[in-house]
Amino acid sequence: MRTINYFFLLFTFFTVSCDCGNKNYKQPISNSGKVVAIIDGDTYDILIDGNKKIRVRMQSIDAPEKGMPFYWVAKEYLGKLCFGKNISLVMNGKDDHNRIIAYSYLENGTELSHEMIKGGLAWHFKKYSSDTVLANLEIKARNSKIGLWLDEKPMPPWVNRSLHRQGISTKDSFNVKE
């Protein structure tokens, strides 16, 4: 346990000046709690302070949207990783939907965004992150053709959302089925 606390202190120390593209927090804030619901492959609910539920959007990744290939696989994988478990958060702000943006750590130090990328079940969200570790994990998953990378050119979720905002259906746009 001492190693994990030391890890979080180091991580927080090295990220204090990072605003991660978000102006809501001047520096990361830590908290911890139990995961009580999986919303999709990059969003979950956590109980903190005993009974306060907050929605967390995982930092630096974007997972398939509902209706996209690998949506259910990504959601189930995230659930297997963290549902019912205590996790620690390093919170970096809020998004436009009032979700907390955070890196999420299991008690053994495993960071969930990294695990989703490694499993080929999320994109590194380069628009909001220049993390080279995540970029390299995505390249490795892509080259290994695992998860959503079974498709040569999978549609990123941000493109899917943009098309939907324009009233364009993407229902028949996917080459790979789960």
N, C-alpha and C positions, 0 to 999 in steps of 0.2 A: 504493500500500500504506500509506503514511503517513496518508492520509485515513481509511482504514478503521480503523487502530489508534486514531487520534484519536477517531473515532466511538464505538468500544467503550469508551474511557476515559471519554468524556462520558456514555454510556449507563450504565455501571457507577456513575459518580459520582452521577448523579441517581436511581438505583434502590437505593442502598446501604441506605436505611432501610426499603425495602419488604419485607415478609415474604410478600406475595402470598397470604395465607391459609394459609401453610404454616409450621410451626414447626421444620422440620428444619435450615434454614440461617438464620443471623442476618442475613446479607447475601449477595447474589448472588456466585457463583463462576464464573469464566470458564475455558473449556477449548476445545480444538478437535480435530478428527479427520476421518476419512473415513467417509461414510455407506456401509454395507455391506448393509443390508437395509431394505425398506419393509414394515412390519407392517400398517398401514392408513393412512387419510388424516390421522391426527394422531400417529402413532407410528412410530419407525424405530430401527434399531440403528446405532451409530457405533463405530469403532475409535479409541481415544485412546491416547496414550503408546505408539504402535507396534502393540500387540496386545491391549489390554484392551477388550473389547466391553461397551458399556453400552446400555441401552434408554432412549430419550428419548420422553417424552410432551410434545408441543408445548404451550407456555404459552398459555392464554387462549382456546383453540378446542376444539370437539368436532365431529368428522367422523362421517359415517354409519357405523353398525355393519354387520358382515357380515349380508347378507340384506336390508338396506335399499336403496332406490333410491340410486344414485350412490356406493355403497360402492366398486365397482371403478373408477369414474371418478376418485374422490378419491384412491384408492391409486395409480393410474397417474399422475395429475397430480403428486402429491408425488414419485413416483419420477423423473419427467421433470425436476422442479425440482432434485433434490439427489442422486439415487443415483450413487455413485461419486465424488462431489465432496467437497472439503474444506469444512467449515463450522466456524464458531465458535459456541460456546454461551455463553449467560448463564444459568447454572443457579440456580433459586430454591428447590429442595427436592426431595423425593421424594413420590410418591403412595402409596396403600395397596397397590399392586402392585409397589413398590420400583423404579418407573421414575423417572428423573430428569425433573423438570419444568423446561423451559428455553425461552427464546427462541433461535431458530436462524438464523444469518446466513450467507449465501453470501459468497464472497470479494468480491463487488461491493457488499456491504452490504444486499442484499435480505433481508428477514426473512420466513421461511417461513409463519408463522401469518397474517400479513397477506396473503400471496399466496393462501393457501387460501380465506380469506374473500372476497377480491377475485374469485376464480374461481367463487364461489357453491358451494363444495364443503365448507364447514364453517360452523358456527354460532359466533358470539362467545359464549364460555362465561361469561355475565354473573354466574353464581353465584360465580365465582372471579376475575372481572376487571371493573373499572370503566373500562377503557381506552376513551376516547371515539373515538379513531381507529378502533379495531376495530369499535365500535358503528356508526360512520358508514359504514365499508366494507360492513358487513352490510346496512345500509339501502339503500345504493346497489346492491348485488348483488340484493337482494330487489326493488327497484323496477325493475331491468333485466330481471327474470325470467330470470336465468341459473342454470345448474346446478340444484341442488336446489330453487331458488325457482321452477322451472316449475310446481310444485305450489303452490296458494294457501296451504295450511296443511300444510307438510311436518312429519312427526313428528320432533321432536328426539331425538337419540340417548339422552339421559338419560331420556326418557319410555319409549323402547323398552327400555332396560335395566331400568327399574323394573317394567314389565309382565312381562318375562321372569323377574325375581326372584319375581314373584307367581304364576308358572306360566302366564301368559297368552301365547298365541302371537300374534305380530303379522304372521304370514305373509301374510294377506289384508287388511292394514290400509293398504296404500299405494296412492295414486291415480295416481302417475306411475311409469312404468317407464323405465329408462335407454335 
